[in-house]
Amino acid sequence: ADVYARLETEFGAGSHDEALRLADEIIADEPRSEIALRCRCACLVRLARFDDALELLDREAALLGGAAALPRAYCLYQRGSLDDALGVIARALDGSDGGADARDDADVVGLLHLQGQVHYKRSEYEQSAASYRR
């Protein structure tokens, strides 16, 4: 079977260790495969390997562009780097990260949700509520 189809199946089934292995297999053959790189990042996040995900996002920033904002902010949030997470979110939402064209509505909703969570964790309840009202 096609390795991309197996990757989609394993990721969809929640088999993130196996999906990560398949993504790595694709990347070994196609180092610039955006699909495999995005999937690798998503697997690392799902496996709570936030430092590894951030390293991947840093290394592949040019290829992943604005699509990297949400996983980057989430990893920073999970590591407790709340100010950095808010900075990534703010740049992504105002388009100053250069990736506005690579962002869809689901990314914006995710960024706003995460922004609300970060503000809540910082006991900034009014800002948190404002994030959910946007």
C-alpha positions as CSV (number, residue, x, y, z in Angstrom):
1,A,0.0,0.0,0.0
2,D,1.0,3.6,-0.6
3,V,3.0,4.9,2.4
4,Y,1.0,8.2,2.4
5,A,-2.3,6.2,2.7
6,R,-0.8,4.1,5.5
7,L,0.3,7.3,7.2
8,E,-3.2,8.8,7.0
9,T,-4.7,5.5,8.3
10,E,-2.4,5.2,11.3
11,F,-2.6,8.9,12.2
12,G,-6.4,8.8,11.9
13,A,-6.5,5.7,14.1
14,G,-4.5,7.5,16.8
15,S,-1.5,5.3,16.3
16,H,0.9,8.2,16.6
17,D,4.1,6.1,17.2
18,E,3.5,4.2,14.0
19,A,2.4,7.4,12.1
20,L,5.6,9.0,13.2
21,R,7.6,6.1,11.9
22,L,5.9,6.3,8.6
23,A,6.4,10.1,8.4
24,D,10.1,9.5,9.1
25,E,10.2,6.9,6.3
26,I,8.7,9.4,3.8
27,I,11.0,12.2,5.0
28,A,14.0,9.9,4.4
29,D,13.0,9.6,0.8
30,E,11.4,13.1,0.4
31,P,13.0,15.5,2.8
32,R,10.8,18.4,1.6
33,S,7.5,16.6,1.9
34,E,5.3,19.2,3.6
35,I,2.6,16.6,4.3
36,A,5.1,14.3,6.0
37,L,6.7,17.1,8.0
38,R,3.3,18.4,9.1
39,C,2.3,14.9,10.2
40,R,5.6,14.4,11.9
41,C,5.0,17.6,13.9
42,A,1.5,16.6,14.8
43,C,2.6,13.2,16.0
44,L,5.3,14.7,18.1
45,V,2.7,17.1,19.7
46,R,0.3,14.2,20.3
47,L,3.1,12.2,21.9
48,A,3.9,15.2,24.1
49,R,7.3,15.5,22.6
50,F,7.1,19.3,22.6
51,D,10.9,20.0,22.5
52,D,11.2,17.7,19.5
53,A,8.3,19.4,17.8
54,L,9.7,22.9,18.4
55,E,13.1,21.7,17.0
56,L,11.3,20.5,13.8
57,L,9.3,23.7,13.5
58,D,12.5,25.8,13.8
59,R,14.4,23.7,11.3
60,E,11.5,23.7,8.7
61,A,10.2,27.2,9.3
62,A,10.7,28.3,5.7
63,L,8.7,25.3,4.3
64,L,5.9,25.2,6.9
65,G,5.5,29.0,7.1
66,G,2.4,30.3,8.9
67,A,1.0,26.8,9.3
68,A,3.5,26.3,12.0
69,A,2.1,29.0,14.3
70,L,-0.6,26.9,16.0
71,P,1.6,23.9,16.9
72,R,4.5,26.3,17.9
73,A,2.3,28.3,20.2
74,Y,0.8,25.1,21.7
75,C,4.2,23.6,22.4
76,L,5.3,26.8,24.1
77,Y,2.1,26.8,26.1
78,Q,2.7,23.2,27.2
79,R,6.3,24.1,28.2
80,G,5.0,27.0,30.3
81,S,6.4,29.7,28.0
82,L,3.2,31.7,28.1
83,D,4.6,35.0,27.0
84,D,6.3,33.4,24.0
85,A,3.1,31.5,23.2
86,L,1.1,34.8,23.2
87,G,3.7,36.4,21.0
88,V,3.4,33.7,18.4
89,I,-0.4,33.8,18.5
90,A,-0.4,37.6,18.2
91,R,1.9,37.6,15.2
92,A,-0.1,34.9,13.5
93,L,-3.4,36.6,14.1
94,D,-2.3,39.9,12.8
95,G,-0.4,38.4,9.8
96,S,3.0,39.7,10.8
97,D,4.4,36.2,10.8
98,G,4.2,36.2,7.0
99,G,1.9,33.2,6.9
100,A,-1.6,34.7,6.7
101,D,-2.1,33.1,3.3
102,A,-1.2,29.6,4.7
103,R,-3.8,29.9,7.5
104,D,-7.3,28.7,7.3
105,D,-10.4,29.3,9.5
106,A,-9.7,26.3,11.6
107,D,-6.2,27.6,12.4
108,V,-7.6,31.0,13.4
109,V,-10.2,29.3,15.6
110,G,-7.4,27.2,17.2
111,L,-5.2,30.2,17.7
112,L,-8.0,32.1,19.4
113,H,-8.9,29.1,21.6
114,L,-5.3,28.7,22.6
115,Q,-5.0,32.4,23.3
116,G,-8.0,32.1,25.6
117,Q,-6.4,29.2,27.4
118,V,-3.1,31.1,27.9
119,H,-4.9,34.1,29.3
120,Y,-6.9,31.9,31.6
121,K,-3.8,30.2,32.9
122,R,-2.3,33.6,33.6
123,S,-5.5,34.5,35.5
124,E,-6.4,37.1,32.9
125,Y,-10.0,36.2,32.8
126,E,-11.3,39.2,30.9
127,Q,-8.8,38.7,28.1
128,S,-9.5,35.0,28.0
129,A,-13.2,35.7,27.6
130,A,-12.5,38.2,24.9
131,S,-10.5,35.6,22.9
132,Y,-13.5,33.3,22.9
133,R,-15.8,36.2,21.8
134,R,-13.7,37.0,18.7
